[in-house]
Amino acid sequence: MHYLIVEDFSGHPVPFIFPRRVDHADMRGQLPYGRVLSGGTLEFGPGGFVCSGGNAELELKARPAEDARIIVNALREHS
C-alpha cells in the first residue's frame, strides 16, 4: 500500500492509505488538506506496520517510526 500523512485544518496529522497502483501525486490532488507531512510505502509485517520510501515528485520522505505511530493511532480511534 501507499500512504500520505497530511495536516488537517486544526494541525493534526491524518493518514491516507491507498493502493500502490495509485500514484502519490494523484492522491495528493484529491485531498482537501494543505500541507503534506510525509508519505511512502506501507507494509504490515510480524512486528506491525513498516513505513518506508517516499516520493521524489512531491519531495516526500517516510518517517518510519512516527508515520507508523500515526497510522496505528488513527486505526485505533476508528475501530
C-alpha positions in Angstrom: 0.0 0.0 0.0 1.0 3.7 -0.3 0.3 6.3 2.3 0.3 10.1 2.8 0.3 11.8 6.1 -1.3 15.3 5.8 -2.0 18.0 8.3 -5.7 18.7 8.9 -7.2 22.1 9.3 -6.5 22.0 13.1 -2.9 21.0 12.7 -3.3 17.3 13.4 -1.7 14.6 11.3 -4.1 12.5 9.3 -3.1 9.3 7.4 -4.5 8.3 4.0 -3.8 4.7 2.9 -4.3 3.7 -0.7 -3.4 1.0 -3.3 0.1 1.0 -4.9 -1.4 1.4 -8.3 -2.5 5.0 -7.3 0.4 7.5 -7.5 1.1 9.7 -4.5 0.7 12.9 -6.7 -2.7 11.7 -7.9 -3.9 11.0 -4.4 -2.5 14.4 -3.2 -4.6 16.1 -5.8 -7.7 14.6 -4.4 -7.2 15.6 -0.8 -8.6 18.8 0.6 -5.9 19.4 3.1 -3.0 21.8 2.8 0.3 20.5 4.0 1.7 17.0 3.3 3.9 15.9 6.1 5.3 12.6 4.7 4.5 9.7 2.5 5.8 6.4 1.2 5.1 2.7 1.2 3.2 0.9 3.9 3.5 -2.8 4.7 2.3 -4.9 7.6 4.7 -7.4 9.0 5.2 -9.6 12.1 6.3 -6.5 14.1 3.5 -4.2 12.9 3.4 -1.5 10.3 6.6 -0.7 8.3 6.7 2.7 6.6 9.5 3.3 4.1 10.4 5.1 0.9 8.9 8.4 -0.2 8.0 10.2 -3.4 10.5 12.2 -5.4 7.8 14.1 -7.4 6.3 15.5 -4.2 9.7 15.6 -2.4 8.3 13.3 0.4 10.2 11.0 2.7 8.8 8.4 5.0 9.3 8.9 8.7 9.3 5.2 9.7 8.6 5.3 13.4 6.4 8.5 13.5 4.3 7.6 10.5 3.7 4.0 11.8 2.6 5.5 15.1 0.2 8.0 13.4 -1.4 5.2 11.3 -1.8 2.8 14.3 -3.4 5.6 16.4 -5.8 6.5 13.6 -6.9 2.9 13.2 -7.4 2.6 17.0 -9.6 5.7 17.0 -11.8 4.4 14.3 -12.2 0.7 15.4 
